[in-house]
């Protein structure tokens, strides 16, 4: 008999650490400590959030004080202006941040971190038992430590219909044989006029999403987009088609907000990616339940604010706890650690129910575990010198655990169209299956149980 901890939607949302205001002056202590530790960042760049009411004279004074030039405006609204800036003449980032934090016109100043994903490739899906992460106790083949997605499929719960999921990651191969049917096409651009910004978001022909790393519409750039494609397959590879693998959702709409490139992705582009998807929901009524975020890096108030804005739009931010085998209660694992109520943090487990040796954990900060070791999913493969074809590969990481939870969120939303983000969170956490390896190291002490949502 399975036992559960039962949570109301409100209580589930409150399982994160007590939330402090999202616009709150930043955390220069965390930023400076990470800088001192050598965390990767874009050289000589700052993100500066001005306070509401800051004037042009204030902008000029900040540029002079920090010896910086403006590169781009990331946001400008009633809360204030968020700028990406570049330091000149060998100025120290740490010293510039210390000075700007004392400026009355500045809400916060921080580094433009580089975020990366953690995933390890191993070695050539459901019928042969390889797809253990989708299995359940009563499936054939069976694995009690799988997500139970196949149990849900047997109960005719495979279709996520008109529910959309945003993949904030590398790009993904939307023409892959196991993904093409679920490749979402931005309805405000699809069928529009080529070369025209039909949806008015400042990005032309963003049919399948947008590449914020390259600042173009090409969200798939070849075999280097394997991580994003692998994530996409775990969420929504087409099932029942006799091909390759199956995702948690056999039908769902996937859209890309690419910001990770060959060398990671910058905070500024992550902020733009989140806001891009939030805008598609708020202005164009996209039925977007969640974004999948299988990446990590340093603390950023600008990024946290963007996550909060997504939460205000009822979008879940499902995040990998990360892979250095660290205690996130102590070491902090961003963005999974942000105490926003729309964040769900995911650790990785193995096919025999153990916490994966590489996985981060946290009794107060990581919500649950999901299959993340030796996960088969979709990837692009090179054939010959120039041709890219549909392929499959076995990867491991908290990156691989996270899309199982994202797929579960989409599945629940499809069956409960009026559910709020808090309702979806409660359903997922209430259905967590108690697991010894996760007791005392995750909030629920359990693993994903798709069949129970």
SULHUCOR-V241703 format. One record per backbone hydrogen bond with DSSP energy under -1.0 kcal/mol. CO is the residue of the C=O (numbers start at 1). NH is the residue of the N-H. Records with the same first field share a line. If there is no record, write none. Layout:
CO: NH ; NH
//
This chain:
8: 12
9: 13
10: 14
12: 15
22: 24
27: 31
28: 32
29: 33
30: 34
31: 35
32: 36
33: 37
34: 39
35: 38
40: 114
42: 45
44: 87
46: 85
47: 110
48: 83
49: 107 ; 108
51: 54
55: 59
56: 60
57: 61
58: 62
59: 63
60: 64
61: 65
62: 66
63: 68
67: 88
69: 86
72: 84
75: 82
77: 80
80: 77
81: 50
82: 74 ; 75
83: 48
84: 71 ; 72
85: 46
86: 69
88: 91
92: 96
93: 97
94: 98
95: 99
96: 100
97: 101
99: 102
100: 103
103: 106
105: 51
108: 49
110: 47
111: 113
112: 42
113: 267
115: 265
116: 296
120: 396
125: 131
126: 129
130: 132
131: 134
132: 135
133: 147
134: 150
135: 148
136: 143
143: 146
147: 450
148: 152
149: 153
150: 154
152: 157
153: 156
158: 250 ; 251
160: 163
163: 253
164: 289
165: 255
166: 292
167: 257
169: 259 ; 260
172: 174
173: 176
176: 179 ; 180
178: 238
179: 182
180: 183
182: 254
186: 189 ; 190
189: 192
193: 196
196: 198
197: 200
205: 207
207: 186
208: 256
210: 258
211: 215 ; 216
216: 211
217: 219
222: 225
225: 229
226: 230
227: 231
228: 232
229: 233
230: 234
231: 235
232: 236
233: 237
234: 248
235: 249
237: 247
251: 160
253: 165
254: 184
255: 167
256: 210
258: 212
261: 264
264: 261
265: 115
266: 270
267: 271
268: 272
269: 273
270: 274
271: 275
272: 276
273: 277
274: 278
275: 279
276: 280
277: 281
278: 282
279: 283
280: 286
281: 285
286: 288
287: 164
289: 316
290: 166
291: 318
292: 168
293: 320
296: 116
300: 304
301: 305
302: 306
303: 307
304: 308
305: 309
306: 310
307: 311
308: 312
310: 315
311: 314
316: 291
317: 344
318: 293
319: 346
322: 360
326: 361
327: 330 ; 331
333: 337
334: 297
335: 338
338: 340
340: 343
342: 317
344: 319
345: 367 ; 368
346: 321
347: 370
348: 356
349: 372 ; 373
350: 353
354: 350
356: 359
358: 325
361: 328
362: 366
366: 443
367: 444
368: 347
369: 448
370: 349
372: 397
375: 395
377: 393
379: 391
381: 389
383: 387
387: 383
389: 381
391: 379
393: 377
394: 122
395: 375
396: 120
397: 400 ; 401
398: 402
401: 405
402: 406
403: 407
404: 408
405: 409
406: 410
407: 411
408: 412
409: 413
410: 414
411: 415
412: 416
416: 419
420: 424
421: 425
422: 426
423: 427
424: 428
425: 429
426: 430
427: 431
429: 432
433: 447
435: 438
438: 441 ; 442
441: 362
445: 435
446: 369
447: 433
449: 452
450: 453
//
